[in-house]
């Protein structure tokens, strides 16, 4: 089996600059972007892009003084470059909840370094995050006027609890941050807190009601115009509602979460929609997320109410089986039957009970390679690659690779 590679998109590529319409400019990185709008009295910057070095390049491109910076939410790829623009002493506007997010990132710096390394296939480096906090926060709606343009700000719960989208009526343009990305809405992330699916759909419905002629999304990395913009809004709204409502139905029926993630699908007319491909997130993650929002941790199995440590339970199971070769043999049979995920969970009995088991670690690599071979979702593919690399490092240290 050929070795699978992770997807690394948080390196240091150069920004791409665009000028889609008069008075609107964008800077784009692989998963980050920002936009700035020129007015007769200065500039409004929407998001600050991911890195200060790129921010400096953006600053050189901007003609006029930056009067306002608007954060569409507090993820690092939207606030990371703000320090580059402070010479203009801009007012920085964000949701009232955004400072709490930045505080949380500081508290969890080691954990966030780990999950960022797994998710984006980059080295795990713990840094003390440096953020530029907003100078003004709000909830609900807020309007600012600068020169010949009006900026209507709306604080909503969507991918985060601190999301903000912006409408400029003079341009008939909506700047919606990550409320839409280049693929299935990022309603679920295995490492991150709950996202707000139903509120997210309602926020997109509010955008849709304005019939924008331009739609800037994915941090302004993508923009759509005319009927295409409206159709993409419709696709995302319908997809979120459909998946959300299926989760609710299954919760009420008592479906176990491990069954739910396999039963819930997009409707046929959306399943192959090119704008809803699982390139970053995936339906299973969406289902887990909505389930967590509405459902407690207890899944109805009394054995799971106050569980013992996982390693302890699996050691006992391994003792009952009493034969590591028997586990490896069954796992290999399942792999041959194209049941790599089931095989991975069976093998975990051995791995948890005996993490030094050489054959167990070699076998896990085969399973993870199988799972990753045709997985093009950034988050899950990079997770498989991360643990493949971890097992290979273990085997190399043991002289087995």
PyMOL commands that set and color helices and strands:
alter all, ss='L'
color gray80, all
select helices_A, chain A and resi 52-61+76-79+82-88+98-107+109-120+197-209+226-253+257-263+268-271+274-276+283-294+302-304+310-321+324-336+340-353+358-373+378-397
alter helices_A, ss='H'
color red, helices_A
select strands_A, chain A and resi 16-21+24-29+32-39+42-46+66-70+91-95+136-138+141-146+149-156+163-168+173-175+214-217+222-225
alter strands_A, ss='S'
color yellow, strands_A
deselect
rebuild
show_as cartoon
